[in-house]
Amino acid sequence: MDVIRAERITKKFGDFVALNNVEFKMKKGEILGLLGPNGAGKTTLVKILNGIMKPTSGRVSVLGCDPLERKMRHRIGYMPQETALYLDNTVHENIMFFGELYGLSKDKILKREKELLAFTNLEKWRNVIVANLSGGMRHRLSLACALVHEPELLFLDEPTVGVDPELRTAFWEYFYRMQKDGVSILLTTHYMEEAAKCTMLALMRSGKIIAQGTPADLMSKTSATTLEDVFLKIGKVMER
């Protein structure tokens, strides 16, 4: 089953083409990484897939529906690059707000909060005002809020930026557990090490997907020993 189908997606901002005829599919249970440098179009594509932004042209199907449909809100989770948190509220109050937004009962939210605060290592900061947290802590809270309603499909835009190596490892262990439970995860990254952890990759450059496949397949096809070499080799072919 394809949880995402993008067909010839183009997005323009005036004369600037942010996405140029992007096409790809994502199957249920995959961890698909959009790998590319800043400005490649990764965040714009994720916003379109979330229904936050409309494409200039092309068609998108997410979980078999138009991402603009309101019923989709309860089936997907989204962690943006810039945290969408209420800075004047506590960690607990933010999680409660997002849980209520998704229609969860108070008891369910409190149960999920306990699990997620343990996972993100934020138990000690439960009653701290978010404005007083570091950027890394806010990033972790943003992830907790995106997961509170146990979505079928999770979008993560640079999920481990500002996160220490130990917690990054914990994040990935959690992502793999969700994958085993049937959750599909699409994430953006420009870290080669992180991209190698994905089950599938879509390499992006200048608003286009230039290659797709598993990390191992991409390295095999290009006779490369690292994903960085894959990206460089494909980029040189495109420039010819």
ChimeraX attribute file (.defattr): number of C-alpha atoms within 10 A of each C-alpha:
attribute: neighborCount
match mode: 1-to-1
recipient: residues
	/A:1	10
	/A:2	14
	/A:3	19
	/A:4	22
	/A:5	19
	/A:6	19
	/A:7	16
	/A:8	17
	/A:9	22
	/A:10	21
	/A:11	24
	/A:12	13
	/A:13	9
	/A:14	7
	/A:15	6
	/A:16	8
	/A:17	15
	/A:18	20
	/A:19	26
	/A:20	17
	/A:21	16
	/A:22	19
	/A:23	16
	/A:24	15
	/A:25	16
	/A:26	21
	/A:27	16
	/A:28	17
	/A:29	21
	/A:30	22
	/A:31	24
	/A:32	25
	/A:33	28
	/A:34	28
	/A:35	26
	/A:36	25
	/A:37	15
	/A:38	13
	/A:39	13
	/A:40	21
	/A:41	23
	/A:42	30
	/A:43	21
	/A:44	19
	/A:45	23
	/A:46	21
	/A:47	18
	/A:48	18
	/A:49	22
	/A:50	22
	/A:51	18
	/A:52	12
	/A:53	15
	/A:54	20
	/A:55	20
	/A:56	13
	/A:57	15
	/A:58	15
	/A:59	15
	/A:60	24
	/A:61	17
	/A:62	22
	/A:63	18
	/A:64	13
	/A:65	14
	/A:66	16
	/A:67	23
	/A:68	18
	/A:69	9
	/A:70	10
	/A:71	11
	/A:72	17
	/A:73	16
	/A:74	15
	/A:75	16
	/A:76	23
	/A:77	23
	/A:78	22
	/A:79	23
	/A:80	19
	/A:81	16
	/A:82	11
	/A:83	15
	/A:84	14
	/A:85	20
	/A:86	14
	/A:87	15
	/A:88	13
	/A:89	16
	/A:90	20
	/A:91	29
	/A:92	20
	/A:93	17
	/A:94	23
	/A:95	27
	/A:96	21
	/A:97	17
	/A:98	19
	/A:99	23
	/A:100	16
	/A:101	12
	/A:102	16
	/A:103	13
	/A:104	17
	/A:105	12
	/A:106	12
	/A:107	9
	/A:108	14
	/A:109	21
	/A:110	17
	/A:111	12
	/A:112	22
	/A:113	23
	/A:114	14
	/A:115	15
	/A:116	21
	/A:117	20
	/A:118	13
	/A:119	16
	/A:120	20
	/A:121	15
	/A:122	19
	/A:123	16
	/A:124	9
	/A:125	16
	/A:126	18
	/A:127	13
	/A:128	16
	/A:129	17
	/A:130	23
	/A:131	15
	/A:132	13
	/A:133	16
	/A:134	10
	/A:135	15
	/A:136	14
	/A:137	19
	/A:138	22
	/A:139	25
	/A:140	25
	/A:141	28
	/A:142	24
	/A:143	22
	/A:144	25
	/A:145	25
	/A:146	21
	/A:147	23
	/A:148	24
	/A:149	22
	/A:150	17
	/A:151	19
	/A:152	21
	/A:153	24
	/A:154	23
	/A:155	23
	/A:156	21
	/A:157	22
	/A:158	20
	/A:159	20
	/A:160	23
	/A:161	15
	/A:162	15
	/A:163	16
	/A:164	10
	/A:165	10
	/A:166	8
	/A:167	15
	/A:168	17
	/A:169	14
	/A:170	14
	/A:171	19
	/A:172	15
	/A:173	12
	/A:174	14
	/A:175	18
	/A:176	19
	/A:177	12
	/A:178	19
	/A:179	18
	/A:180	12
	/A:181	11
	/A:182	14
	/A:183	20
	/A:184	24
	/A:185	28
	/A:186	21
	/A:187	24
	/A:188	25
	/A:189	22
	/A:190	18
	/A:191	16
	/A:192	14
	/A:193	12
	/A:194	17
	/A:195	25
	/A:196	17
	/A:197	16
	/A:198	21
	/A:199	16
	/A:200	22
	/A:201	28
	/A:202	25
	/A:203	24
	/A:204	24
	/A:205	20
	/A:206	17
	/A:207	22
	/A:208	21
	/A:209	23
	/A:210	16
	/A:211	17
	/A:212	18
	/A:213	15
	/A:214	18
	/A:215	20
	/A:216	16
	/A:217	13
	/A:218	23
	/A:219	18
	/A:220	13
	/A:221	10
	/A:222	15
	/A:223	12
	/A:224	16
	/A:225	12
	/A:226	17
	/A:227	21
	/A:228	13
	/A:229	14
	/A:230	20
	/A:231	22
	/A:232	12
	/A:233	14
	/A:234	15
	/A:235	14
	/A:236	9
	/A:237	8
	/A:238	9
	/A:239	6
	/A:240	5
